[in-house]
Amino acid sequence: MRGKGVIWVKGEVVVEVRGGSPEELVNKCMAGGLSLSSIAWTSHDIMRFTVSVSDFFRLRPYLKETSCRIHIVSRQGLPFLLRRAERRIGFAAGLAFFFVLLFLLSSLVWSVDVEGNTRLTREEVLNAAKGEGLYPMQWSFRLQDADVLSKRLVSALPGTTWVGVEKKGTKVRIQVVEMTLPEKAPLQNPRHLVASEDAVVTQIVAEAGKAAVKKNTRVKAGQVLISGVIGSETNSKTVVAKGTVRGLVWYEYDIASPMVQRVKAYTGEKKIKWYAVIGSRALQIGGFGNPGFEQSESIEHMELLSWRKWSLPIGRMKETVMEAETRERDLTQDEAKMNGILDAKADIMEKAGIDVLFRDEIVLHEKAENGKVYMKVLFEVEQSIVKELPIVQMQGD
C-alpha cells in the first residue's frame, strides 16, 4: 500500500504500445531499470502497461530500438490532479473577477433622470443633487438615505413642495413637484376685432364688446366686426373685444403639378454593424468597411445587459444600414391634378389655420403640357376672419 501511495504521489501513465515488437520493448525497458506494471495484451497487436512519469520520459530510446509507437490512455496521480486544479483555479478566479466587476459596475450611479420640472431647469436640479453627493459615477453606498436626500433637495430648490428620489439599479430618478402659482392674466389694452380678409360673414359671436355686422354680410379687410366701444355716445367706455367671427374667403391658385413622382425605396441590400456600448459611448467591433451604397438609411437597435433587477449600461448595439434608391413613378393627369390641389390646400391651412373648412373648389383652367398639369383653381374656404386692432384714445378723452 505504501508503494502504491508513493507511485500516486509521483504520478503514472497508462500507455498502449502498437507496431514493432512490444515484447522486446518490455524486456529492454525492464532490463534498463524502468518500472512497468499491469502489462497485458488488449488485442493481438496492442499491449498496455503502466509506467511512472519519470520512467515515461526514458522510453524514447527503447521505442526507436524496437520500432514501437505508444499512445497515452490515461494519466493518474498527484501531478496531474494538481494541474487540473490549477486550470480550475484560473477559471474560478476569472469567474470571481467577473462577478466582482459586475458588482462594482452595478454599485455605481450611471445616470440621473429629472422629471416633473417646469419652471426649474434640469441643470438647476442636477446641480442641487450634485451638491448633496448625487451625480453620475458616484458609488451607491456613498449616497444618503432617499428620505434625507428628498428633504435636502426641497430646501435647495426654491419653489418646490416635494422632491422624490428613487434608485432603480444603476439609475436614479428625481421626481420634482413644484408649487402651483396662480396664473397672471396678461394685461390687455382696449381693442376692436376687425376683418383680416375680404369675406362673407357666416358666424359672429360677441363675448365682450358689441357686434358691428350681421351674418351673411360682406365685409372688407380692416372693417370692424366686434367693437370695443360699448354704451351710448354720451356714456360710453372701451373694453377688450372678444368673440368668434367666421366667414367665407376665396383663394385663387395657379398650380403646376409634375406628372412624374420621385419616391424612395429599399433595394434589399444591407450591411450590419456591431458596437460595444458602455454608458453613452459606443465602440465599433464588427461590420467594418464602407457598404458602398450611394443612398442609405440606418436603423439602430440597442441591447443592454441586465442582471436580476439591475439594468447595466453595458451591452451592444446593432446598426442596420439599408441601401435605398430614388425611383420615378409616372402619374396620370388626374393623379397629378390631385397632388397639386392637395399642396394648395396645405398652403391655405398653413396661412389660415387648421380649423379651416373647404366648402368648394372650382377648376377655372386646366391643361397638360411639358410633363406637368397646369391649373387655375378657386377655393372657397370658411375660416376665422378676425384680427386685433388696439383702440387709441386721445389725451383728454
Contacts in CASP RR format, 6 or more apart in sequence:
PFRMAT RR
TARGET T0000
AUTHOR 0000-0000-0000
METHOD contacts of the structure
MODEL  1
MRGKGVIWVKGEVVVEVRGGSPEELVNKCMAGGLSLSSIAWTSHDIMRFT
VSVSDFFRLRPYLKETSCRIHIVSRQGLPFLLRRAERRIGFAAGLAFFFV
LLFLLSSLVWSVDVEGNTRLTREEVLNAAKGEGLYPMQWSFRLQDADVLS
KRLVSALPGTTWVGVEKKGTKVRIQVVEMTLPEKAPLQNPRHLVASEDAV
VTQIVAEAGKAAVKKNTRVKAGQVLISGVIGSETNSKTVVAKGTVRGLVW
YEYDIASPMVQRVKAYTGEKKIKWYAVIGSRALQIGGFGNPGFEQSESIE
HMELLSWRKWSLPIGRMKETVMEAETRERDLTQDEAKMNGILDAKADIME
KAGIDVLFRDEIVLHEKAENGKVYMKVLFEVEQSIVKELPIVQMQGD
7 52 0 8 1.000
8 76 0 8 1.000
8 77 0 8 1.000
8 78 0 8 1.000
9 77 0 8 1.000
9 78 0 8 1.000
10 52 0 8 1.000
10 53 0 8 1.000
10 54 0 8 1.000
10 77 0 8 1.000
10 78 0 8 1.000
10 79 0 8 1.000
11 52 0 8 1.000
11 53 0 8 1.000
11 75 0 8 1.000
11 76 0 8 1.000
11 77 0 8 1.000
11 78 0 8 1.000
11 79 0 8 1.000
11 80 0 8 1.000
12 50 0 8 1.000
12 51 0 8 1.000
12 52 0 8 1.000
12 53 0 8 1.000
12 75 0 8 1.000
12 76 0 8 1.000
12 77 0 8 1.000
13 50 0 8 1.000
13 51 0 8 1.000
13 52 0 8 1.000
13 53 0 8 1.000
13 56 0 8 1.000
13 72 0 8 1.000
13 74 0 8 1.000
13 75 0 8 1.000
13 76 0 8 1.000
14 38 0 8 1.000
14 48 0 8 1.000
14 49 0 8 1.000
14 50 0 8 1.000
14 72 0 8 1.000
14 73 0 8 1.000
14 74 0 8 1.000
14 75 0 8 1.000
14 76 0 8 1.000
15 48 0 8 1.000
15 49 0 8 1.000
15 50 0 8 1.000
15 51 0 8 1.000
15 56 0 8 1.000
15 70 0 8 1.000
15 71 0 8 1.000
15 72 0 8 1.000
15 73 0 8 1.000
16 42 0 8 1.000
16 46 0 8 1.000
16 47 0 8 1.000
16 48 0 8 1.000
16 70 0 8 1.000
16 71 0 8 1.000
16 73 0 8 1.000
17 25 0 8 1.000
17 46 0 8 1.000
17 47 0 8 1.000
17 48 0 8 1.000
17 49 0 8 1.000
17 68 0 8 1.000
17 69 0 8 1.000
17 70 0 8 1.000
18 45 0 8 1.000
18 46 0 8 1.000
18 68 0 8 1.000
18 69 0 8 1.000
18 70 0 8 1.000
18 71 0 8 1.000
19 45 0 8 1.000
19 67 0 8 1.000
19 68 0 8 1.000
19 69 0 8 1.000
20 66 0 8 1.000
20 67 0 8 1.000
20 68 0 8 1.000
21 66 0 8 1.000
21 67 0 8 1.000
21 68 0 8 1.000
22 47 0 8 1.000
22 66 0 8 1.000
22 68 0 8 1.000
23 47 0 8 1.000
24 65 0 8 1.000
24 66 0 8 1.000
25 62 0 8 1.000
25 63 0 8 1.000
25 66 0 8 1.000
25 68 0 8 1.000
26 36 0 8 1.000
26 39 0 8 1.000
26 47 0 8 1.000
26 49 0 8 1.000
28 62 0 8 1.000
28 65 0 8 1.000
28 66 0 8 1.000
29 36 0 8 1.000
29 51 0 8 1.000
29 55 0 8 1.000
29 59 0 8 1.000
29 62 0 8 1.000
30 36 0 8 1.000
34 51 0 8 1.000
34 55 0 8 1.000
34 58 0 8 1.000
34 59 0 8 1.000
34 62 0 8 1.000
35 51 0 8 1.000
35 52 0 8 1.000
35 55 0 8 1.000
36 49 0 8 1.000
36 50 0 8 1.000
36 51 0 8 1.000
36 55 0 8 1.000
37 49 0 8 1.000
37 50 0 8 1.000
37 51 0 8 1.000
38 48 0 8 1.000
38 49 0 8 1.000
38 50 0 8 1.000
39 47 0 8 1.000
39 48 0 8 1.000
39 49 0 8 1.000
40 47 0 8 1.000
40 48 0 8 1.000
40 49 0 8 1.000
41 47 0 8 1.000
41 48 0 8 1.000
42 48 0 8 1.000
48 73 0 8 1.000
51 59 0 8 1.000
53 79 0 8 1.000
59 70 0 8 1.000
62 68 0 8 1.000
63 69 0 8 1.000
63 70 0 8 1.000
102 307 0 8 1.000
102 312 0 8 1.000
105 170 0 8 1.000
105 312 0 8 1.000
105 314 0 8 1.000
106 169 0 8 1.000
106 170 0 8 1.000
106 307 0 8 1.000
106 310 0 8 1.000
106 312 0 8 1.000
107 139 0 8 1.000
107 140 0 8 1.000
107 141 0 8 1.000
108 137 0 8 1.000
108 138 0 8 1.000
108 139 0 8 1.000
108 140 0 8 1.000
108 170 0 8 1.000
109 134 0 8 1.000
109 135 0 8 1.000
109 136 0 8 1.000
109 137 0 8 1.000
109 138 0 8 1.000
109 139 0 8 1.000
109 140 0 8 1.000
109 143 0 8 1.000
109 167 0 8 1.000
109 170 0 8 1.000
109 171 0 8 1.000
109 172 0 8 1.000
110 136 0 8 1.000
110 137 0 8 1.000
110 170 0 8 1.000
110 171 0 8 1.000
110 279 0 8 1.000
110 312 0 8 1.000
110 313 0 8 1.000
111 136 0 8 1.000
111 170 0 8 1.000
111 171 0 8 1.000
111 172 0 8 1.000
111 313 0 8 1.000
112 126 0 8 1.000
112 129 0 8 1.000
112 134 0 8 1.000
112 135 0 8 1.000
112 136 0 8 1.000
112 171 0 8 1.000
112 172 0 8 1.000
112 173 0 8 1.000
112 174 0 8 1.000
113 171 0 8 1.000
113 172 0 8 1.000
113 173 0 8 1.000
113 174 0 8 1.000
114 122 0 8 1.000
114 125 0 8 1.000
114 126 0 8 1.000
114 174 0 8 1.000
114 176 0 8 1.000
115 173 0 8 1.000
115 174 0 8 1.000
115 175 0 8 1.000
115 176 0 8 1.000
116 175 0 8 1.000
116 176 0 8 1.000
116 177 0 8 1.000
116 178 0 8 1.000
117 125 0 8 1.000
117 176 0 8 1.000
117 178 0 8 1.000
118 178 0 8 1.000
119 159 0 8 1.000
119 178 0 8 1.000
120 157 0 8 1.000
120 159 0 8 1.000
120 160 0 8 1.000
120 176 0 8 1.000
120 178 0 8 1.000
124 157 0 8 1.000
125 153 0 8 1.000
125 157 0 8 1.000
125 174 0 8 1.000
125 176 0 8 1.000
126 135 0 8 1.000
128 153 0 8 1.000
128 156 0 8 1.000
128 157 0 8 1.000
129 135 0 8 1.000
129 149 0 8 1.000
129 153 0 8 1.000
129 174 0 8 1.000
131 156 0 8 1.000
132 144 0 8 1.000
132 149 0 8 1.000
132 152 0 8 1.000
132 153 0 8 1.000
132 156 0 8 1.000
133 142 0 8 1.000
133 143 0 8 1.000
133 144 0 8 1.000
134 143 0 8 1.000
134 149 0 8 1.000
134 165 0 8 1.000
134 172 0 8 1.000
134 174 0 8 1.000
140 167 0 8 1.000
143 149 0 8 1.000
143 167 0 8 1.000
144 152 0 8 1.000
146 164 0 8 1.000
146 165 0 8 1.000
146 166 0 8 1.000
146 167 0 8 1.000
149 165 0 8 1.000
150 162 0 8 1.000
150 163 0 8 1.000
150 164 0 8 1.000
150 165 0 8 1.000
153 160 0 8 1.000
153 163 0 8 1.000
153 164 0 8 1.000
153 165 0 8 1.000
153 174 0 8 1.000
154 160 0 8 1.000
154 161 0 8 1.000
154 162 0 8 1.000
154 163 0 8 1.000
157 163 0 8 1.000
157 176 0 8 1.000
159 178 0 8 1.000
159 179 0 8 1.000
160 176 0 8 1.000
160 177 0 8 1.000
160 178 0 8 1.000
160 179 0 8 1.000
161 177 0 8 1.000
161 178 0 8 1.000
161 179 0 8 1.000
162 177 0 8 1.000
163 174 0 8 1.000
163 175 0 8 1.000
163 176 0 8 1.000
163 177 0 8 1.000
164 174 0 8 1.000
164 175 0 8 1.000
164 176 0 8 1.000
165 172 0 8 1.000
165 173 0 8 1.000
165 174 0 8 1.000
165 175 0 8 1.000
166 172 0 8 1.000
166 173 0 8 1.000
166 175 0 8 1.000
167 173 0 8 1.000
168 309 0 8 1.000
168 311 0 8 1.000
169 309 0 8 1.000
169 310 0 8 1.000
169 311 0 8 1.000
170 310 0 8 1.000
170 311 0 8 1.000
170 312 0 8 1.000
170 313 0 8 1.000
171 311 0 8 1.000
188 240 0 8 1.000
189 240 0 8 1.000
189 390 0 8 1.000
189 391 0 8 1.000
190 228 0 8 1.000
190 238 0 8 1.000
190 239 0 8 1.000
190 240 0 8 1.000
190 241 0 8 1.000
190 390 0 8 1.000
190 391 0 8 1.000
190 393 0 8 1.000
191 228 0 8 1.000
191 240 0 8 1.000
191 241 0 8 1.000
191 388 0 8 1.000
191 389 0 8 1.000
191 390 0 8 1.000
191 391 0 8 1.000
192 224 0 8 1.000
192 225 0 8 1.000
192 226 0 8 1.000
192 227 0 8 1.000
192 228 0 8 1.000
192 229 0 8 1.000
192 241 0 8 1.000
192 388 0 8 1.000
192 389 0 8 1.000
192 391 0 8 1.000
193 224 0 8 1.000
193 225 0 8 1.000
193 226 0 8 1.000
193 228 0 8 1.000
193 241 0 8 1.000
193 242 0 8 1.000
193 243 0 8 1.000
193 245 0 8 1.000
193 386 0 8 1.000
193 387 0 8 1.000
193 388 0 8 1.000
193 389 0 8 1.000
194 222 0 8 1.000
194 223 0 8 1.000
194 224 0 8 1.000
194 225 0 8 1.000
194 386 0 8 1.000
194 387 0 8 1.000
194 388 0 8 1.000
194 389 0 8 1.000
195 219 0 8 1.000
195 220 0 8 1.000
195 221 0 8 1.000
195 222 0 8 1.000
195 223 0 8 1.000
195 225 0 8 1.000
195 245 0 8 1.000
195 385 0 8 1.000
195 386 0 8 1.000
195 387 0 8 1.000
196 221 0 8 1.000
196 222 0 8 1.000
196 384 0 8 1.000
196 385 0 8 1.000
196 386 0 8 1.000
196 387 0 8 1.000
197 221 0 8 1.000
197 249 0 8 1.000
197 383 0 8 1.000
197 385 0 8 1.000
198 218 0 8 1.000
198 219 0 8 1.000
198 220 0 8 1.000
198 221 0 8 1.000
198 249 0 8 1.000
199 218 0 8 1.000
199 219 0 8 1.000
199 247 0 8 1.000
199 248 0 8 1.000
199 249 0 8 1.000
199 385 0 8 1.000
200 216 0 8 1.000
200 217 0 8 1.000
200 218 0 8 1.000
200 219 0 8 1.000
200 247 0 8 1.000
200 248 0 8 1.000
201 213 0 8 1.000
201 214 0 8 1.000
201 215 0 8 1.000
201 216 0 8 1.000
201 217 0 8 1.000
201 218 0 8 1.000
201 219 0 8 1.000
201 225 0 8 1.000
201 245 0 8 1.000
201 246 0 8 1.000
201 247 0 8 1.000
201 385 0 8 1.000
202 215 0 8 1.000
202 216 0 8 1.000
202 246 0 8 1.000
202 247 0 8 1.000
202 248 0 8 1.000
202 382 0 8 1.000
203 215 0 8 1.000
203 244 0 8 1.000
203 245 0 8 1.000
203 246 0 8 1.000
203 247 0 8 1.000
204 211 0 8 1.000
204 213 0 8 1.000
204 214 0 8 1.000
204 215 0 8 1.000
204 225 0 8 1.000
204 226 0 8 1.000
204 244 0 8 1.000
204 245 0 8 1.000
204 246 0 8 1.000
205 243 0 8 1.000
205 244 0 8 1.000
205 245 0 8 1.000
206 226 0 8 1.000
206 241 0 8 1.000
206 242 0 8 1.000
206 243 0 8 1.000
207 242 0 8 1.000
207 243 0 8 1.000
207 244 0 8 1.000
208 228 0 8 1.000
208 239 0 8 1.000
208 240 0 8 1.000
208 241 0 8 1.000
208 242 0 8 1.000
208 243 0 8 1.000
209 226 0 8 1.000
209 227 0 8 1.000
209 228 0 8 1.000
209 229 0 8 1.000
209 230 0 8 1.000
209 239 0 8 1.000
209 241 0 8 1.000
209 242 0 8 1.000
210 226 0 8 1.000
210 227 0 8 1.000
210 228 0 8 1.000
210 229 0 8 1.000
210 230 0 8 1.000
210 231 0 8 1.000
211 225 0 8 1.000
211 226 0 8 1.000
211 227 0 8 1.000
212 223 0 8 1.000
212 224 0 8 1.000
212 225 0 8 1.000
212 226 0 8 1.000
212 227 0 8 1.000
213 219 0 8 1.000
213 223 0 8 1.000
213 224 0 8 1.000
213 225 0 8 1.000
219 225 0 8 1.000
219 385 0 8 1.000
222 387 0 8 1.000
222 389 0 8 1.000
224 389 0 8 1.000
225 245 0 8 1.000
225 385 0 8 1.000
225 386 0 8 1.000
226 241 0 8 1.000
226 242 0 8 1.000
226 243 0 8 1.000
226 245 0 8 1.000
226 386 0 8 1.000
227 241 0 8 1.000
228 238 0 8 1.000
228 239 0 8 1.000
228 240 0 8 1.000
228 241 0 8 1.000
228 391 0 8 1.000
229 236 0 8 1.000
229 237 0 8 1.000
229 238 0 8 1.000
229 239 0 8 1.000
229 391 0 8 1.000
230 236 0 8 1.000
230 237 0 8 1.000
230 238 0 8 1.000
230 239 0 8 1.000
231 237 0 8 1.000
238 391 0 8 1.000
238 393 0 8 1.000
243 386 0 8 1.000
244 384 0 8 1.000
244 386 0 8 1.000
245 384 0 8 1.000
245 385 0 8 1.000
245 386 0 8 1.000
246 382 0 8 1.000
246 383 0 8 1.000
246 384 0 8 1.000
246 385 0 8 1.000
247 382 0 8 1.000
247 383 0 8 1.000
247 384 0 8 1.000
247 385 0 8 1.000
248 359 0 8 1.000
248 380 0 8 1.000
248 381 0 8 1.000
248 382 0 8 1.000
249 352 0 8 1.000
249 380 0 8 1.000
249 381 0 8 1.000
249 382 0 8 1.000
249 383 0 8 1.000
249 385 0 8 1.000
250 378 0 8 1.000
250 379 0 8 1.000
250 380 0 8 1.000
250 381 0 8 1.000
251 344 0 8 1.000
251 348 0 8 1.000
251 378 0 8 1.000
251 379 0 8 1.000
251 381 0 8 1.000
252 364 0 8 1.000
252 376 0 8 1.000
252 377 0 8 1.000
252 378 0 8 1.000
252 379 0 8 1.000
253 344 0 8 1.000
253 347 0 8 1.000
253 375 0 8 1.000
253 376 0 8 1.000
253 377 0 8 1.000
253 379 0 8 1.000
254 374 0 8 1.000
254 375 0 8 1.000
254 376 0 8 1.000
255 340 0 8 1.000
255 341 0 8 1.000
255 343 0 8 1.000
255 344 0 8 1.000
255 373 0 8 1.000
255 374 0 8 1.000
255 375 0 8 1.000
255 376 0 8 1.000
255 377 0 8 1.000
256 372 0 8 1.000
256 373 0 8 1.000
256 374 0 8 1.000
257 336 0 8 1.000
257 337 0 8 1.000
257 339 0 8 1.000
257 340 0 8 1.000
257 343 0 8 1.000
257 372 0 8 1.000
257 373 0 8 1.000
257 375 0 8 1.000
258 331 0 8 1.000
258 336 0 8 1.000
258 371 0 8 1.000
258 372 0 8 1.000
259 330 0 8 1.000
259 331 0 8 1.000
259 332 0 8 1.000
259 333 0 8 1.000
259 335 0 8 1.000
259 336 0 8 1.000
259 368 0 8 1.000
259 371 0 8 1.000
259 372 0 8 1.000
259 373 0 8 1.000
260 328 0 8 1.000
260 329 0 8 1.000
260 330 0 8 1.000
260 331 0 8 1.000
260 371 0 8 1.000
261 328 0 8 1.000
261 329 0 8 1.000
261 330 0 8 1.000
261 331 0 8 1.000
261 339 0 8 1.000
262 326 0 8 1.000
262 327 0 8 1.000
262 328 0 8 1.000
262 329 0 8 1.000
263 326 0 8 1.000
263 327 0 8 1.000
263 329 0 8 1.000
264 295 0 8 1.000
264 324 0 8 1.000
264 325 0 8 1.000
264 326 0 8 1.000
264 327 0 8 1.000
265 324 0 8 1.000
265 325 0 8 1.000
265 326 0 8 1.000
265 327 0 8 1.000
266 297 0 8 1.000
266 322 0 8 1.000
266 323 0 8 1.000
266 324 0 8 1.000
267 323 0 8 1.000
267 324 0 8 1.000
267 325 0 8 1.000
268 322 0 8 1.000
268 323 0 8 1.000
269 293 0 8 1.000
269 322 0 8 1.000
269 323 0 8 1.000
270 320 0 8 1.000
270 321 0 8 1.000
270 322 0 8 1.000
270 323 0 8 1.000
271 287 0 8 1.000
271 291 0 8 1.000
271 293 0 8 1.000
271 320 0 8 1.000
271 321 0 8 1.000
272 287 0 8 1.000
272 318 0 8 1.000
272 319 0 8 1.000
272 320 0 8 1.000
272 321 0 8 1.000
273 284 0 8 1.000
273 286 0 8 1.000
273 287 0 8 1.000
273 288 0 8 1.000
273 318 0 8 1.000
273 319 0 8 1.000
273 320 0 8 1.000
273 321 0 8 1.000
274 284 0 8 1.000
274 285 0 8 1.000
274 286 0 8 1.000
274 287 0 8 1.000
274 316 0 8 1.000
274 317 0 8 1.000
274 318 0 8 1.000
274 319 0 8 1.000
275 282 0 8 1.000
275 283 0 8 1.000
275 284 0 8 1.000
275 285 0 8 1.000
275 286 0 8 1.000
275 316 0 8 1.000
275 317 0 8 1.000
275 318 0 8 1.000
275 319 0 8 1.000
276 282 0 8 1.000
276 283 0 8 1.000
276 285 0 8 1.000
276 315 0 8 1.000
276 316 0 8 1.000
277 283 0 8 1.000
277 302 0 8 1.000
277 304 0 8 1.000
277 313 0 8 1.000
277 314 0 8 1.000
277 315 0 8 1.000
277 316 0 8 1.000
277 317 0 8 1.000
278 313 0 8 1.000
278 314 0 8 1.000
278 315 0 8 1.000
279 313 0 8 1.000
279 314 0 8 1.000
282 317 0 8 1.000
285 316 0 8 1.000
291 321 0 8 1.000
291 323 0 8 1.000
293 321 0 8 1.000
293 323 0 8 1.000
293 324 0 8 1.000
294 325 0 8 1.000
295 323 0 8 1.000
295 324 0 8 1.000
295 325 0 8 1.000
295 326 0 8 1.000
296 321 0 8 1.000
296 322 0 8 1.000
296 323 0 8 1.000
296 324 0 8 1.000
297 321 0 8 1.000
297 322 0 8 1.000
297 324 0 8 1.000
298 319 0 8 1.000
298 320 0 8 1.000
298 321 0 8 1.000
298 322 0 8 1.000
299 319 0 8 1.000
299 320 0 8 1.000
299 322 0 8 1.000
300 317 0 8 1.000
300 318 0 8 1.000
300 319 0 8 1.000
300 320 0 8 1.000
301 317 0 8 1.000
301 318 0 8 1.000
301 319 0 8 1.000
301 320 0 8 1.000
302 315 0 8 1.000
302 316 0 8 1.000
302 317 0 8 1.000
303 315 0 8 1.000
303 316 0 8 1.000
303 317 0 8 1.000
303 318 0 8 1.000
304 311 0 8 1.000
304 312 0 8 1.000
304 313 0 8 1.000
304 314 0 8 1.000
304 315 0 8 1.000
305 312 0 8 1.000
305 314 0 8 1.000
305 315 0 8 1.000
306 312 0 8 1.000
331 339 0 8 1.000
333 368 0 8 1.000
333 373 0 8 1.000
336 368 0 8 1.000
336 372 0 8 1.000
336 373 0 8 1.000
337 366 0 8 1.000
337 373 0 8 1.000
337 375 0 8 1.000
340 373 0 8 1.000
340 375 0 8 1.000
341 361 0 8 1.000
341 375 0 8 1.000
341 377 0 8 1.000
344 377 0 8 1.000
344 379 0 8 1.000
345 358 0 8 1.000
345 379 0 8 1.000
348 356 0 8 1.000
348 358 0 8 1.000
348 379 0 8 1.000
348 381 0 8 1.000
349 356 0 8 1.000
352 381 0 8 1.000
352 383 0 8 1.000
352 384 0 8 1.000
353 383 0 8 1.000
353 384 0 8 1.000
355 383 0 8 1.000
355 384 0 8 1.000
356 381 0 8 1.000
356 382 0 8 1.000
356 383 0 8 1.000
357 381 0 8 1.000
357 382 0 8 1.000
357 383 0 8 1.000
358 379 0 8 1.000
358 380 0 8 1.000
358 381 0 8 1.000
359 380 0 8 1.000
359 381 0 8 1.000
359 382 0 8 1.000
360 379 0 8 1.000
360 380 0 8 1.000
361 377 0 8 1.000
361 378 0 8 1.000
361 379 0 8 1.000
361 380 0 8 1.000
362 377 0 8 1.000
362 378 0 8 1.000
362 380 0 8 1.000
363 375 0 8 1.000
363 376 0 8 1.000
363 377 0 8 1.000
364 375 0 8 1.000
364 376 0 8 1.000
364 377 0 8 1.000
364 378 0 8 1.000
365 374 0 8 1.000
365 375 0 8 1.000
365 376 0 8 1.000
366 373 0 8 1.000
366 374 0 8 1.000
366 375 0 8 1.000
366 376 0 8 1.000
367 373 0 8 1.000
367 374 0 8 1.000
368 374 0 8 1.000
END
